[in-house]
Amino acid sequence: MRRPRQLHSESDLYESALRALVRRAHSVHEMKQALERRAEDKALVPPIIERLKRAGLLDDARYAKQFVRQRSEIRRQGKFRIARDLRTRGVPDRHIAAALEEIAQVSDEAAVVRQRIARKLKLLRGEIDQPKIASLYRSLLRAGFPTDIIRRELRAMTREEVPDIPDASVEL
C-alpha cells in the first residue's frame, strides 16, 4: 500500500479530516493517526483535532454510543467484542463502559444469544453432537457474549450438557 499524498497546510489537513468524517465517524485516536499519516509536519495535527472537538465533530463519548448501538443492534455482537473493538480504536474505557451500560438497559443479551443459536441450529445438518455444540459455543464467544449466558442458553436449546471450554472472554 502506498503512502497517502502529504499535505502541507493546516487548511488542507482540516479539509482532509472533514472528508474522512463525511465517510464515517472516527474516534479522536483514529483521526489523529489518519491526520499524522497525511501531514508533512506533525505539529499541525493537534490544533486541527482541537478545532474538530470544539466544532462537535469529534467526540469519543458520542462515537462510543453510536458504535455500541450499531454493533449490538445490527451486528448482534456481545459486550466483550464491542469493548475490545472500541479499545483498538483508541476510545477511553470510561466512554466504553458508559455506552455499554446504556445499551444494557434496553437490550437483552440472553435473547440475542438465543436468536443466534436458533439461527445456527436451523442451518446445521444432521445430528447435533458435541463438536457442533463446541463450534457454536466458540462462535458465540468470538461474538463477545459472556460464557454463563452462552452455556445456559445452549443447554436450554439443545437439551444436552455443554462441555467445559476455557473462558476466552475478557472482563470489563
Contact map, one row per residue, 1 for C-alpha under 8 A:
1110000000000000000000000000000000000000000000000000000000000000000000000000000000000000000000000000000000000000000000000000000000000000000000000000000000000000000000000000
1111000000000000000000000000000000000000000000000000000000000000000000000000000000000000000000000000000000000000000000000000000000000000000000000000000000000000000000000000
1111100000000000000000000000000000001000000000000000000000000000000000000000000000000000000000000000000000000000000000000000000000000000000000000000000000000000000000000000
0111110000000000000000000000000000001100000000000000000000000000000000000000000000000000000000000000000000000000000000000000000000000000000000000000000000000000000000000000
0011111000000000000000000000000000000100000000000000000000000000000000000000000000000000000000000000000000000000000000000000000000000000000000000000000000000000000000000000
0001111100000000000000000000000000001111000000000000000000000000000000000000000000000000000000000000000000000000000000000000000000000000000000000000000000000000000000000000
0000111110011000000000000000000000000111000000000000000000000000000000000000000000000000000000000000000000000000000000000000000000000000000000000000000000000000000000000000
0000011111011000000000000000000000000011100000000000000000000000000000000000000000000000000000000000000000000000000000000000000000000000000000000000000000000000000000000000
0000001111111000000000000000000000000000000100000000000000000000000000000000000000000000000000000000000000000000000000000000000000000000000000000000000000000000000000000000
0000000111111100000000000000000000000000000110010000000000000000000000000000000000000000000000000000000000000000000000000000000000000000000000000000000000000000000000000000
0000000011111110000000000000000000000000000000000000000000000000000000000000000000000000000000000000000000000000000000000000000000000000000000000000000000000000000000000000
0000001111111111000000000000000000000000000000000000000000000000000000000000000000000000000000000000000000000000000000000000000000000000000000000000000000000000000000000000
0000001111111111100000000000000000100110000010010000000000000000000000000000000000000000000000000000000000000000000000000000000000000000000000000000000000000000000000000000
0000000001111111110000000000000000000000000000010000000000000000000000000000000000000000000000000000000000000000000000000000000000000000000000000000000000000000000000000000
0000000000111111111000000000000000000000000000000000000000000000000000000000000000000000000000000000000000000000000000000000000000000000000000000000000000000000000000000000
0000000000011111111100000000000000100000000000000000000000000000000000000000000000000000000000000000000000000000000000000000000000000000000000000000000000000000000000000000
0000000000001111111110000000001000100000000000000000000000000000000000000000000000000000000000000000000000000000000000000000000000000000000000000000000000000000000000000000
0000000000000111111111000000000000000000000000000000000000000000000000000000000000000000000000000000000000000000000000000000000000000000000000000000000000000000000000000000
0000000000000011111111100000000000000000000000000000000000000000000000000000000000000000000000000000000000000000000000000000000000000000000000000000000000000000000000000000
0000000000000001111111111000000000000000000000000000000000000000000000000000000000000000000000000000000000000000000000000000000000000000000000000000000000000000000000000000
0000000000000000111111111100000000000000000000000000000010000000000000000000000000000000000000000000000000000000000000000000000000000000000000000000000000000000000000000000
0000000000000000011111111000000000000000000000000000000000000000000000000000000000000000000000000000000000000000000000000000000000000000000000000000000000000000000000000000
0000000000000000001111111000000000000000000000000000000000000000000000000000000000000000000000000000000000000000000000000000000000000000000000000000000000000000000000000000
0000000000000000000111111100000000000000000000000000000000000000000000000000000000000000000000000000000000000000000000000000000000000000000000000000000000000000000000000000
0000000000000000000111111110000000000000000000000000000000000010000000000000000000000000000000000000000000000000000000000000000000000000000000000000000000000000000000000000
0000000000000000000010011111111000000000000000000000000001000010000000000000000000000000000000000000000000000000000000000000000000000000000000000000000000000000000000000000
0000000000000000000000001111111000000000000000000000000001110010000000000000000000000000111000000000000000000000000000000000000000000000000000000000000000000000000000000000
0000000000000000000000000111111100000000000000001000000001110000000000000000000000000000011000000000000000000000000000000000000000000000000000000000000000000000000000000000
0000000000000000000000000111111110000000000000000000000000000000000000000000000000000000111000000000000000000000000000000000000000000000000000000000000000000000000000000000
0000000000000000000000000111111111000000000000000000000000000000000000000000000000000000110000000000000000000000000000000000000000000000000000000000000000000000000000000000
0000000000000000100000000111111111100000000000001000000000000000000000000000000000000000000000000000000000000000000000000000000000000000000000000000000000000000000000000000
0000000000000000000000000001111111110000000011001000000000000000000000000000000000000000000000000000000000000000000000000000000000000000000000000000000000000000000000000000
0000000000000000000000000000111111111000000000000000000000000000000000000000000000000000000000000000000000000000000000000000000000000000000000000000000000000000000000000000
0000000000000000000000000000011111111100000000000000000000000000000000000000000000000000000000000000000000000000000000000000000000000000000000000000000000000000000000000000
0000000000001001100000000000001111111110000010000000000000000000000000000000000000000000000000000000000000000000000000000000000000000000000000000000000000000000000000000000
0000000000000000000000000000000111111111010010000000000000000000000000000000000000000000000000000000000000000000000000000000000000000000000000000000000000000000000000000000
0011010000000000000000000000000011111110000000000000000000000000000000000000000000000000000000000000000000000000000000000000000000000000000000000000000000000000000000000000
0001111000001000000000000000000001111111000000000000000000000000000000000000000000000000000000000000000000000000000000000000000000000000000000000000000000000000000000000000
0000011100001000000000000000000000111111110110000000000000000000000000000000000000000000000000000000000000000000000000000000000000000000000000000000000000000000000000000000
0000011100000000000000000000000000010111110000000000000000000000000000000000000000000000000000000000000000000000000000000000000000000000000000000000000000000000000000000000
0000000100000000000000000000000000000011111100000000000000000000000000000000000000000000000000000000000000000000000000000000000000000000000000000000000000000000000000000000
0000000000000000000000000000000000010011111110000000000000000000000000000000000000000000000000000000000000000000000000000000000000000000000000000000000000000000000000000000
0000000000000000000000000000000000000000111111000000000000000000000000000000000000000000000000000000000000000000000000000000000000000000000000000000000000000000000000000000
0000000011000000000000000000000000000010111111110000000000000000000000000000000000000000000000000000000000000000000000000000000000000000000000000000000000000000000000000000
0000000001001000000000000000000100110010011111111000000000000000000000000000000000000000000000000000000000000000000000000000000000000000000000000000000000000000000000000000
0000000000000000000000000000000100000000001111111100000000000000000000000000000000000000000000000000000000000000000000000000000000000000000000000000000000000000000000000000
0000000000000000000000000000000000000000000111111110000000000000000000000000000000000000000000000000000000000000000000000000000000000000000000000000000000000000000000000000
0000000001001100000000000000000000000000000111111111000000000000000000000000000000000000000000000000000000000000000000000000000000000000000000000000000000000000000000000000
0000000000000000000000000001001100000000000011111111100001000000000000000000000000000000000000000000000000000000000000000000000000000000000000000000000000000000000000000000
0000000000000000000000000000000000000000000001111111110000000000000000000000000000000000000000000000000000000000000000000000000000000000000000000000000000000000000000000000
0000000000000000000000000000000000000000000000111111111000000000000000000000000000000000000000000000000000000000000000000000000000000000000000000000000000000000000000000000
0000000000000000000000000000000000000000000000011111111111000000000000000000000000000000000000000000000000000000000000000000000000000000000000000000000000000000000000000000
0000000000000000000000000000000000000000000000001111111111100000000000000000000000000000000000000000000000000000000000000000000000000000000000000000000000000000000000000000
0000000000000000000000000000000000000000000000000111111110000000000000000000000000000000000000000000000000000000000000000000000000000000000000000000000000000000000000000000
0000000000000000000000000000000000000000000000000011111111000000000000000000000000000000000000000000000000000000000000000000000000000000000000000000000000000000000000000000
0000000000000000000000000000000000000000000000000001111111100000000000000000000000000000000000000000000000000000000000000000000000000000000000000000000000000000000000000000
0000000000000000000010000000000000000000000000000001111111100000000000000000000000000000000000000000000000000000000000000000000000000000000000000000000000000000000000000000
0000000000000000000000000111000000000000000000001001101111110010000000000000000000000000000000000000000000000000000000000000000000000000000000000000000000000000000000000000
0000000000000000000000000011000000000000000000000000100111111110000000000000000000000000000000000000000000000000000000000000000000000000000000000000000000000000000000000000
0000000000000000000000000011000000000000000000000000000001111111000000000000000000000000001100100000000000000000000000000000000000000000000000000000000000000000000000000000
0000000000000000000000000000000000000000000000000000000000111111100000000000000000000000000000110010000000000000000000000000000000000000000000000000000000000000000000000000
0000000000000000000000000000000000000000000000000000000000111111110000000000000000000000000000000000000000000000000000000000000000000000000000000000000000000000000000000000
0000000000000000000000001110000000000000000000000000000001111111111000000000000000000000000000000000000000000000000000000000000000000000000000000000000000000000000000000000
0000000000000000000000000000000000000000000000000000000000011111111100000000000000000100001000110010000000000000000000000000000000000000000000000000000000000000000000000000
0000000000000000000000000000000000000000000000000000000000001111111110000000000000000000000000010011000000000000000000000000000000000000000000000000000000000000000000000000
0000000000000000000000000000000000000000000000000000000000000111111111000000000000000000000000000000000000000000000000000000000000000000000000000000000000000000000000000000
0000000000000000000000000000000000000000000000000000000000000011111111100000000000000100000000000000000000000000000000000000000000000000000000000000000000000000000000000000
0000000000000000000000000000000000000000000000000000000000000001111111110000000001000000000000000011001000000000000000000000000000000000000000000000000000000000000000000000
0000000000000000000000000000000000000000000000000000000000000000111111111100000000000000000000000000001000000000000000000000000000000000000000000000000000000000000000000000
0000000000000000000000000000000000000000000000000000000000000000011111111110000000000000000000000000000000000000000000000000000000000000000000000000000000000000000000000000
0000000000000000000000000000000000000000000000000000000000000000001111111111100001000000000000000000000000000000000000000000000000000000000000000000000000000000000000000000
0000000000000000000000000000000000000000000000000000000000000000000111111111111001000000000000000000000000000000000000000000000000000000000000000000000000000000000000000000
0000000000000000000000000000000000000000000000000000000000000000000011111111100000000000000000000000000000000000000000000000000000000000000000000000000000000000000000000000
0000000000000000000000000000000000000000000000000000000000000000000011111111000000000000000000000000000000000000000000000000000000000000000000000000000000000000000000000000
0000000000000000000000000000000000000000000000000000000000000000000001111111100000000000000000000000000000000000000000000000000000000000000000000000000000000000000000000000
0000000000000000000000000000000000000000000000000000000000000000000000111111110000000000000000000000000000000001000000000000000000000000000000000000000000000000000000000000
0000000000000000000000000000000000000000000000000000000000000000000000111011111011000000000000000000000000000000000000000000000000000000000000111000000000000000000000000000
0000000000000000000000000000000000000000000000000000000000000000000000010001111111000000000000000000000000001000000000000000000000000000000000111100000000000000000000000000
0000000000000000000000000000000000000000000000000000000000000000000000010000111111100000000000000001000000000000000000000000000000000000000000011000000000000000000000000000
0000000000000000000000000000000000000000000000000000000000000000000000000000011111110000000000000000000000000000000000000000000000000000000000111100000000000000000000001111
0000000000000000000000000000000000000000000000000000000000000000000000000000111111111000000000000000000000000000000000000000000000000000000001111000000000000000000000000000
0000000000000000000000000000000000000000000000000000000000000000000100110000111111111100000000000000000000000000000000000000000000000000000000010000000000000000000000000000
0000000000000000000000000000000000000000000000000000000000000000000000000000001111111110000000010000000000000000000000000000000000000000000000000000000000000000000000000001
0000000000000000000000000000000000000000000000000000000000000000000000000000000111111111000000000000000000000000000000000000000000000000000000000000000000000000000000000000
0000000000000000000000000000000000000000000000000000000000000000000000000000000011111111100000000000000000000000000000000000000000000000000000000000000000000000000000000000
0000000000000000000000000000000000000000000000000000000000000001001000000000000001111111111000010000000000000000000000000000000000000000000000000000000000000000000000000000
0000000000000000000000000000000000000000000000000000000000000000000000000000000000111111111110000000000000000000000000000000000000000000000000000000000000000000000000000000
0000000000000000000000000000000000000000000000000000000000000000000000000000000000011111111000000000000000000000000000000000000000000000000000000000000000000000000000000000
0000000000000000000000000010110000000000000000000000000000000000000000000000000000001111111000000000000000000000000000000000000000000000000000000000000000000000000000000000
0000000000000000000000000011110000000000000000000000000000000000000000000000000000000111111100000000000000000000000000000000000000000000000000000000000000000000000000000000
0000000000000000000000000011100000000000000000000000000000010001000000000000000000000111111110110000000000000000000000000000000000000000000000000000000000000000000000000000
0000000000000000000000000000000000000000000000000000000000010000000000000000000000000010011111110000000000000000000000000000000000000000000000000000000000000000000000000000
0000000000000000000000000000000000000000000000000000000000000000000000000000000000000010001111111000000000000000000000000000000000000000000000000000000000000000000000000000
0000000000000000000000000000000000000000000000000000000000000000000000000000000000000000000111111100000000000000000000000000000000000000000000000000000000000000000000000000
0000000000000000000000000000000000000000000000000000000000011001000000000000000000000000001111111110000000000000000000000000000000000000000000000000000000000000000000000000
0000000000000000000000000000000000000000000000000000000000001001100000000000000000100100001111111111000000000000000000000000000000000000000000000000000000000000000000000000
0000000000000000000000000000000000000000000000000000000000000000000000000000000000000000000011111111100000000000000000000000000000000000000000000000000000000000000000000001
0000000000000000000000000000000000000000000000000000000000000000000000000000000000000000000001111111110000000000000000000000000000000000000000000000000000000000000000000000
0000000000000000000000000000000000000000000000000000000000001001100100000000000000000000000000111111111000000000000000000000000000000000000000000000000000000000000000000000
0000000000000000000000000000000000000000000000000000000000000000100100000000001000000000000000011111111100000000000000000000000000000000000000000000000000000000000000000000
0000000000000000000000000000000000000000000000000000000000000000000000000000000000000000000000001111111110000000000000000000000000000000000000000000000000000000000000000000
0000000000000000000000000000000000000000000000000000000000000000000000000000000000000000000000000111111111000000000000000000000000000000000000000000000000000000000000000000
0000000000000000000000000000000000000000000000000000000000000000000110000000000000000000000000000011111111100000000000000000000000000000000000000000000000000000000000000000
0000000000000000000000000000000000000000000000000000000000000000000000000000000000000000000000000001111111111000000000000000000000000000000000000000000000000000000000000000
0000000000000000000000000000000000000000000000000000000000000000000000000000000000000000000000000000111111100000000000000000000000000000000000000000000000000000000000000000
0000000000000000000000000000000000000000000000000000000000000000000000000000000000000000000000000000011111110000000000000000000000000000000000000000000000000000000000000000
0000000000000000000000000000000000000000000000000000000000000000000000000000000000000000000000000000001111111000000000000000000000000000000000000000000000000000000000000000
0000000000000000000000000000000000000000000000000000000000000000000000000000000000000000000000000000000101111111000000000000000000000000000000000000000000000000000000000000
0000000000000000000000000000000000000000000000000000000000000000000000000000010000000000000000000000000100111111100000000000000000000000000000001000100000000000000000000000
0000000000000000000000000000000000000000000000000000000000000000000000000000000000000000000000000000000000011111110000000000000000000000000000000000110010000000000000000000
0000000000000000000000000000000000000000000000000000000000000000000000000000000000000000000000000000000000011111111000000000000000000000000000000000000000000000000000000000
0000000000000000000000000000000000000000000000000000000000000000000000000001000000000000000000000000000000011111111100000000000000000000000000000000000000000000000000000000
0000000000000000000000000000000000000000000000000000000000000000000000000000000000000000000000000000000000001111111110000000000000000000000100001000110010000000000000000000
0000000000000000000000000000000000000000000000000000000000000000000000000000000000000000000000000000000000000111111111000000000000000000000000000000000011001000000000000000
0000000000000000000000000000000000000000000000000000000000000000000000000000000000000000000000000000000000000011111111100000000000000000000000000000000000000000000000000000
0000000000000000000000000000000000000000000000000000000000000000000000000000000000000000000000000000000000000001111111110000000000000000000000000000000000000000000000000000
0000000000000000000000000000000000000000000000000000000000000000000000000000000000000000000000000000000000000000111111111000000000000001000000000000000001001000000000000000
0000000000000000000000000000000000000000000000000000000000000000000000000000000000000000000000000000000000000000011111111100000000000000000000000000000000001000000000000000
0000000000000000000000000000000000000000000000000000000000000000000000000000000000000000000000000000000000000000001111111110000000000000000000000000000000000000000000000000
0000000000000000000000000000000000000000000000000000000000000000000000000000000000000000000000000000000000000000000111111111000000000001000000000000000000000000000000000000
0000000000000000000000000000000000000000000000000000000000000000000000000000000000000000000000000000000000000000000011111111000000000000000000000000000000000000000000000000
0000000000000000000000000000000000000000000000000000000000000000000000000000000000000000000000000000000000000000000001111111100000000000000000000000000000000000000000000000
0000000000000000000000000000000000000000000000000000000000000000000000000000000000000000000000000000000000000000000000111111100000000000000000000000000000000000000000000000
0000000000000000000000000000000000000000000000000000000000000000000000000000000000000000000000000000000000000000000000011111110100000000000000000000000000000000000000000000
0000000000000000000000000000000000000000000000000000000000000000000000000000000000000000000000000000000000000000000000000111111000000000000000000000000000000000000000000000
0000000000000000000000000000000000000000000000000000000000000000000000000000000000000000000000000000000000000000000000000001111100000000000000000000000000000000000000000000
0000000000000000000000000000000000000000000000000000000000000000000000000000000000000000000000000000000000000000000000000000111110000000000000000000000000000000000000000000
0000000000000000000000000000000000000000000000000000000000000000000000000000000000000000000000000000000000000000000000000001011111011000000000000000000000000100000000000000
0000000000000000000000000000000000000000000000000000000000000000000000000000000000000000000000000000000000000000000000000000001111111000000000000000000000000000000000000000
0000000000000000000000000000000000000000000000000000000000000000000000000000000000000000000000000000000000000000000000000000000111111100000000000000000000000000011000000000
0000000000000000000000000000000000000000000000000000000000000000000000000000000000000000000000000000000000000000000000000000000011111110000000000000000000000000000000000000
0000000000000000000000000000000000000000000000000000000000000000000000000000000000000000000000000000000000000000000000000000000111111111000000000000000000000000000000000000
0000000000000000000000000000000000000000000000000000000000000000000000000000000000000000000000000000000000000000000000000000000111111111100000000000000001000000010000000000
0000000000000000000000000000000000000000000000000000000000000000000000000000000000000000000000000000000000000000000000000000000001111111110000000000000000000000011000000000
0000000000000000000000000000000000000000000000000000000000000000000000000000000000000000000000000000000000000000000000000000000000111111111000000000000000000000000000000000
0000000000000000000000000000000000000000000000000000000000000000000000000000000000000000000000000000000000000000000010010000000000011111111100000000000000000000000000000000
0000000000000000000000000000000000000000000000000000000000000000000000000000000000000000000000000000000000000000000000000000000000001111111110000000011001000000000000000000
0000000000000000000000000000000000000000000000000000000000000000000000000000000000000000000000000000000000000000000000000000000000000111111111000000000000000000000000000000
0000000000000000000000000000000000000000000000000000000000000000000000000000000000000000000000000000000000000000000000000000000000000011111111100000000000000000000000000000
0000000000000000000000000000000000000000000000000000000000000000000000000000000000000000000000000000000000000000100000000000000000000001111111111000010000000000000000000000
0000000000000000000000000000000000000000000000000000000000000000000000000000000000000000000000000000000000000000000000000000000000000000111111111110010000000000000000011000
0000000000000000000000000000000000000000000000000000000000000000000000000000000010000000000000000000000000000000000000000000000000000000011111111000000000000000000000000000
0000000000000000000000000000000000000000000000000000000000000000000000000000110110000000000000000000000000000000000000000000000000000000001111111000000000000000000000000000
0000000000000000000000000000000000000000000000000000000000000000000000000000111111000000000000000000000000000000000000000000000000000000000111111100000000000000000000001000
0000000000000000000000000000000000000000000000000000000000000000000000000000111110000000000000000000000000001000100000000000000000000000000111111110110000000000000000001000
0000000000000000000000000000000000000000000000000000000000000000000000000000010100000000000000000000000000000000000000000000000000000000000010011111110000000000000000001000
0000000000000000000000000000000000000000000000000000000000000000000000000000000000000000000000000000000000000000000000000000000000000000000010001111111000000000000000101000
0000000000000000000000000000000000000000000000000000000000000000000000000000000000000000000000000000000000000000000000000000000000000000000000000111111100000000000000000000
0000000000000000000000000000000000000000000000000000000000000000000000000000000000000000000000000000000000001100100000000000000000000000000000001111111110000000000000000000
0000000000000000000000000000000000000000000000000000000000000000000000000000000000000000000000000000000000000100100000000000000000000000100110001111111111000000000000000000
0000000000000000000000000000000000000000000000000000000000000000000000000000000000000000000000000000000000000000000000000000000000000000100000000011111111100000010000000000
0000000000000000000000000000000000000000000000000000000000000000000000000000000000000000000000000000000000000000000000000000000000000000000000000001111111110000000000000000
0000000000000000000000000000000000000000000000000000000000000000000000000000000000000000000000000000000000000100110000000000000000000000000000000000111111111000000000000000
0000000000000000000000000000000000000000000000000000000000000000000000000000000000000000000000000000000000000000010010000000000000001000100000000000011111111111010000000000
0000000000000000000000000000000000000000000000000000000000000000000000000000000000000000000000000000000000000000000000000000000000000000000000000000001111111111110000000000
0000000000000000000000000000000000000000000000000000000000000000000000000000000000000000000000000000000000000000000000000000000000000000000000000000000111111111000000000000
0000000000000000000000000000000000000000000000000000000000000000000000000000000000000000000000000000000000000000010011000000000000000000000000000000000011111110000000000000
0000000000000000000000000000000000000000000000000000000000000000000000000000000000000000000000000000000000000000000000000000000100000000000000000000000001111111000000000000
0000000000000000000000000000000000000000000000000000000000000000000000000000000000000000000000000000000000000000000000000000000000000000000000000000000001111111100000000000
0000000000000000000000000000000000000000000000000000000000000000000000000000000000000000000000000000000000000000000000000000000000000000000000000000000001110111110000000000
0000000000000000000000000000000000000000000000000000000000000000000000000000000000000000000000000000000000000000000000000000000000000000000000000000000000100011111000000000
0000000000000000000000000000000000000000000000000000000000000000000000000000000000000000000000000000000000000000000000000000000001001100000000000000001001100001111100000000
0000000000000000000000000000000000000000000000000000000000000000000000000000000000000000000000000000000000000000000000000000000001000100000000000000000000000000111110000000
0000000000000000000000000000000000000000000000000000000000000000000000000000000000000000000000000000000000000000000000000000000000000000000000000000000000000000011111000000
0000000000000000000000000000000000000000000000000000000000000000000000000000000000000000000000000000000000000000000000000000000000000000000000000000000000000000001111100000
0000000000000000000000000000000000000000000000000000000000000000000000000000000000000000000000000000000000000000000000000000000000000000000000000000000000000000000111110000
0000000000000000000000000000000000000000000000000000000000000000000000000000000000000000000000000000000000000000000000000000000000000000000000000010000000000000000011111000
0000000000000000000000000000000000000000000000000000000000000000000000000000000000000000000000000000000000000000000000000000000000000000000010000000000000000000000001111100
0000000000000000000000000000000000000000000000000000000000000000000000000000000100000000000000000000000000000000000000000000000000000000000010011110000000000000000000111110
0000000000000000000000000000000000000000000000000000000000000000000000000000000100000000000000000000000000000000000000000000000000000000000000000000000000000000000000011111
0000000000000000000000000000000000000000000000000000000000000000000000000000000100000000000000000000000000000000000000000000000000000000000000000000000000000000000000001111
0000000000000000000000000000000000000000000000000000000000000000000000000000000100100000000000001000000000000000000000000000000000000000000000000000000000000000000000000111
